[in-house]
C-alpha cells in the first residue's frame, strides 16, 4: 500500500487509533475499556493518573478509583510492551519475522 505521495506505507505497524481521542480522561475510562486501548493512549492515561494522584487534592474515593484505573493501565502497557518485545525477538538476521504475534 502507498500514501498520496506514492511512498510505501506500513499500516500494520501503526495501531488503528482513528476512533480513540488522543487524550482520554482518566475519569472517563472504565476497566473494560482499558483492555482495548492502544499503547499510546493507555500510556498517556497512565501518566495522567500518576499526575492526578501526585497532586494530593483528590478525595479518598477518587484516589482509589484512579489508582485502580492506573493499575489496569499499567498492566495493559506492560502486556503490549511484552508482545512487542517478543515480536522484535522473532525477527531473524535477515529482517524476516520468524513467527506471528498479534499486538
VEXDREN-2710 file (C-alpha; in Angstrom, 1 decimal):
% VEXDREN-2710
k/r/px/py/pz
1/UNK/0.0/0.0/0.0
2/UNK/1.2/3.6/-0.6
3/UNK/0.3/7.0/0.6
4/UNK/-0.8/10.0/-1.5
5/UNK/2.8/10.8/-2.4
6/UNK/3.2/7.2/-3.8
7/UNK/5.5/6.2/-1.0
8/UNK/5.0/2.7/0.6
9/UNK/3.4/2.7/4.0
10/UNK/3.4/0.0/6.7
11/UNK/-0.1/0.2/8.0
12/UNK/0.4/-3.0/10.0
13/UNK/3.0/-1.2/12.2
14/UNK/0.5/1.5/13.2
15/UNK/-2.3/0.8/15.6
16/UNK/-5.8/1.8/14.5
17/UNK/-6.3/4.9/16.7
18/UNK/-8.8/6.6/14.5
19/UNK/-11.6/6.0/16.9
20/UNK/-9.5/6.9/20.0
21/UNK/-9.3/10.5/21.2
22/UNK/-5.6/11.5/21.6
23/UNK/-6.5/12.4/25.2
24/UNK/-8.6/10.0/27.2
25/UNK/-9.5/11.5/30.5
26/UNK/-8.8/9.1/33.4
27/UNK/-12.2/9.6/34.9
28/UNK/-13.9/8.6/31.7
29/UNK/-12.2/5.2/31.5
30/UNK/-13.8/2.1/32.8
31/UNK/-11.8/-1.0/33.4
32/UNK/-13.3/-2.8/30.4
33/UNK/-12.3/-0.1/28.0
34/UNK/-8.7/-0.2/29.2
35/UNK/-8.0/-3.6/27.8
36/UNK/-8.8/-2.3/24.2
37/UNK/-6.6/0.8/24.4
38/UNK/-3.7/1.2/22.0
39/UNK/-0.3/1.6/23.8
40/UNK/0.0/5.4/23.2
41/UNK/-3.5/6.1/24.6
42/UNK/-3.0/3.8/27.6
43/UNK/0.4/5.3/28.4
44/UNK/-1.0/8.9/28.2
45/UNK/-3.9/7.9/30.5
46/UNK/-1.5/6.2/32.9
47/UNK/0.7/9.4/33.0
48/UNK/-2.4/11.4/33.8
49/UNK/-3.4/9.0/36.6
50/UNK/0.0/9.4/38.2
51/UNK/-0.1/13.3/37.9
52/UNK/-3.6/13.4/39.4
53/UNK/-2.6/11.1/42.3
54/UNK/0.6/13.2/43.0
55/UNK/-1.4/16.4/43.4
56/UNK/-2.9/15.0/46.6
57/UNK/-6.1/17.1/46.2
58/UNK/-8.4/14.2/45.5
59/UNK/-10.9/12.6/47.8
60/UNK/-10.1/9.2/49.2
61/UNK/-12.8/7.6/46.9
62/UNK/-11.5/9.4/43.8
63/UNK/-7.9/8.5/44.7
64/UNK/-8.8/4.8/45.0
65/UNK/-10.8/4.8/41.7
66/UNK/-7.9/6.5/39.8
67/UNK/-5.4/4.1/41.4
68/UNK/-7.5/1.1/40.2
69/UNK/-7.5/2.5/36.7
70/UNK/-3.8/3.2/36.9
71/UNK/-3.1/-0.4/37.8
72/UNK/-5.2/-1.6/34.9
73/UNK/-3.5/0.8/32.5
74/UNK/0.0/-0.3/33.8
75/UNK/-1.0/-3.9/33.1
76/UNK/-2.2/-3.0/29.6
77/UNK/1.0/-1.1/28.8
78/UNK/3.1/-4.0/30.2
79/UNK/1.2/-6.6/28.1
80/UNK/1.6/-4.6/24.9
81/UNK/5.3/-4.0/25.6
82/UNK/5.9/-7.7/26.2
83/UNK/4.2/-8.6/23.0
84/UNK/6.3/-6.0/21.1
85/UNK/9.5/-7.4/22.7
86/UNK/8.5/-10.9/21.7
87/UNK/7.8/-9.7/18.1
88/UNK/11.2/-8.0/17.9
89/UNK/12.9/-11.2/19.2
90/UNK/11.3/-13.1/16.4
91/UNK/12.9/-11.1/13.7
92/UNK/15.8/-13.1/12.2
93/UNK/19.2/-11.6/11.0
94/UNK/17.7/-11.0/7.5
95/UNK/14.9/-8.9/9.0
96/UNK/12.3/-11.6/8.4
97/UNK/9.7/-12.3/11.0
98/UNK/10.1/-15.9/12.2
99/UNK/6.7/-16.1/13.9
100/UNK/3.5/-14.1/14.1
101/UNK/2.5/-12.4/17.3
102/UNK/-0.6/-10.2/17.4
103/UNK/-0.4/-7.0/19.4
END
